[in-house]
Each structure stands twice: as structure tokens, then as C-alpha cells.
Amino acid sequence: MKLKLATIALLIGASTQAQTAYNAAQLTPQDLNGTARFVGMGGALGALGGDISTMGTNPAGIGLMRRADVTFTAGFDQTKIELGDQSENRTRARLNNVGVVIPLDMTFYGSSLKAVNIGFNYQRRSNLYENMQLDGLNLPGGVSQTTQMNSGRDDGEMNKWGTFLTQKMPLFMKNDVALPRTGYYQSSQEGGVDQTDISLSFNVNDRFYFGVTAGLYDVDYTNYTDYGETVVDGNNDAWGYTLHSDNWIHGQGVDCKLGFIARPFEESPFRIGLAVHTPIFYNLTYSASSFLDYREESTSQWKTVSDDGGYDSDFKLRTPWLFNVSAGYTIGKNIALGAEYEYQDFSTCNLSDADGNAYGFDNNQIESYLKAVQTFRVGAEIKLMPELALRLGYNYSSAGYDKGGYQDLSQNTMQTNTDFTNRYAQNTFTMGVGMKLTNNLYMDLAYKYTTQDGDFYAFDDAKLNLTKLNETRNSFLCTLGYKF
């Protein structure tokens, strides 16, 4: 019996631990978010600059802005999860961006420094809202979540529930014949990661741009999971259980981003960009509770038993370094083309307790089963007239999880939700429209379509077949901006 793994690890506390490499991946921001112009061009503005959202990718990008700019972006996401032959939909409105850039003219000093730009930007970095459900999960003979609960554990919530269920429902087989059994799974996720950037950039001779951004992150993520099994004997008498797990991760993080843009040939509009992001250093708290509904074989009444109460534990998470290289080219004043490559090695994530003592077992799991993620972005903007622009973009991000990876829960885990998904590469397609309403006021619209497949497991067992997962997300954004 091995315990499958899949999304980045979050561990807890000195004496009790929880979370696996899967949650850490969720807290390493990967979503394409920002202003509608930024999203409509696929985020490929690292070398082109000129948009508030670039302070979160290449902070030198706001150095190309000549006028003060205030933006407000709102929209909504429609997320569909197909799990096997079943699907769940969730739609949610959200505030996507509020930002301002103020350029300070330095030309009167007569130096090569033309401008210093100051920027502030808030945006929803990762949106984790989704619902999942799977009825009638076929469980081969003898396969049960309770086996995972009891696999070599000597303490923690998993062992407690496994011991309880083994005592209450021992008859998974009669006369050495496995009894028919089906499983049921349902989950609801809420929350995400908010990012606030404070940026400073420098324009040197209108050819070289330097920028630095301090990033502040706020995490508020909850997950509610139900997993149950029903056992039927030869007399069609049924008994079983449902384990309810509530998990909440909240806290803050910080990072620093450095960026550079150059126009290497004085007479050419071609630009190159480079950016480096430090890891996000998170200080987080994990809270968990669980309870069990069960029915014994000899009774017809369902009973409920709860844990001893909620558990809180503080821990630290360090995400990977991020490296970004970009190129941009403009044709006259009507066409802008951008491309980017980004590299982030998920296997270098690190978990530790509140005092900084590393979780060796879990960090070894991260190193073994998580991979480097490579992201490619391209985007284009075409101005049909001074008041109207069309935009297109595309993103590809490679898989961050090994297909053979598995969630190996620690022996003293607080975690009682045993599901995980090994997700494949992600593809994102975008389009947008920009409209100049007055000399100062503008409005941008964008549409984003994201799709990703994966292998889902309600729990791990060598005999448990995977269930195919497909997630699609339709996002619509509207930005109102004012330049002065």
C-alpha cells in the first residue's frame, strides 16, 4: 500500500502535522490575472511594459508609462469540473485589480535618468473556488479508505478514525469473499491568494528600465470534503460511513521581484526583458476538524461521532525562485507583439515548523514527486484605430506533478481528507478589446479560457483505479482606467 501524492506540501506544527505537497502547489501562484489588457494579451508584457500588472511579473515594465494611471478591474469566473462522467459548476464574481502608477519627471535635472515611477497594485493572484463530486466510485474487493487510515500510523486523526471504523465495521469480507462496496466523494473549495505589489522603476535615457517590487500575499483558503463508503452483504443489508473533513489555511507571505528592460538597438523598437522573483516566504496557520457519520451492520440507525475539537498549527512555506525572460516588438504605433518564458522548480519548495525546523520527510516527498514548471506566453495587440484595439494571447504551463507521484501522509497527521489529483499541463487562451472613451478615460474587456486535465484519486491504494478529471474555467474581466 502506498499513499499517492499530488499538489505542493503544507505541513503543520511540531507535534502534529498535516497537508501534503498538493496544497503547497496551490499556494504557489500560477493563475493569469491582472488588468483586462494584461490578461487579453496573455500576460506577455514583460518586455513591452506599459501596464500596471507588469509590476507583478517584470517591475521594470511600469517604467515605460508616461502618464499617471489608475485602474479598477472586476469580473467573474465560471469553473466546471468533470470527474469521470459527472460534472460540477461554480460561478463567482470577484474584484481582480485596483492599482495606480505615478510617474515623476526627472528630465529637468539634466541627467540620463528620465523618470522615476512609483506603483501600487492589488490583484487576486490565485482563485481556488471549485466544487467536485463523484457518486458510485467503484471499489475493488478489499479496497477501502480505512486501509490508508491504518497504514503504519501510531497517532494523529487518521489513525483514530481508522481504528474506530475497524472496530465498528470489521466485516468487509464474509467467508473470505469481498463484499460489494461503493464510494462517494464531494468537496468544496473557497478562497485563494491575494497579492499586493509596491513598485519602484527607473527610466534611463528611454532605453534602459530598472524596477523592484515588494510583494505582499494574503492566504485565505478553505476546503470541505466528504468521503463515504457503503458495504452491502448477501442479504442486501447496507452499512457504512461518511468522513467529513474541514481544512482552513490562512496567513501572509512576502517576496521581492527585480526586473530589467532594454532596447539594445537605438533605432529599433525591439526590447528584451529579464526578471527574477525571490521565493514567497509564508507564515501560515493550518486549522482542521473532522467528524464521522456511521452505521454498523447490526443497526439501522446512523450515528455521529466528532473529533475532540478544532486543531490549529503554525508552519512556514517557502515557494520556488522564479526566472523570467521576455521579448517585445512594436510596429509603428499600431501593433505590439510580446513573448515570455518562465521557469519555476516546484521540487525546491520547503516546509518547516514555526521555528524554522525543516520537515525532512515531507520535503523529500516534494523533491521526489514535484517537477519544474515551464511557462510560455505570447500576446499581440492591434490598433484598428486610435480609439479601438484588439488583443490575443496564449499560455502553456507544463505539469508540476509527476504522474507516479503520491500523497504520503505523515504518521501524526492532522489531515483527514485523503483525495489528491495529479494535474497535467495547463493551456490558457485569451482575447480582449481596448476602447478609448475620452482623452483620459478608457475601458478594456478580456475573456480567458483555461483547461487542464488530471488523474484523481479519492484515496490511495495500489488497486484503486484513477478517475479522469478535466477542469475548464471561463473568465470575463472589465477594466476601467483613468490616465492624467
PyMOL commands that set and color helices and strands:
alter all, ss='L'
color gray80, all
select helices_A, chain A and resi 21-26+36-40+52-56+59-64+107-109+145-149+157-168+346-348+360-369
alter helices_A, ss='H'
color red, helices_A
select strands_A, chain A and resi 69-83+86-105+113-127+130-138+173-174+177-178+181-204+208-232+238-262+271-277+281-295+303-306+311-318+322-331+335-345+350-353+372-385+388-397+420-436+441-457+467-483
alter strands_A, ss='S'
color yellow, strands_A
deselect
rebuild
show_as cartoon
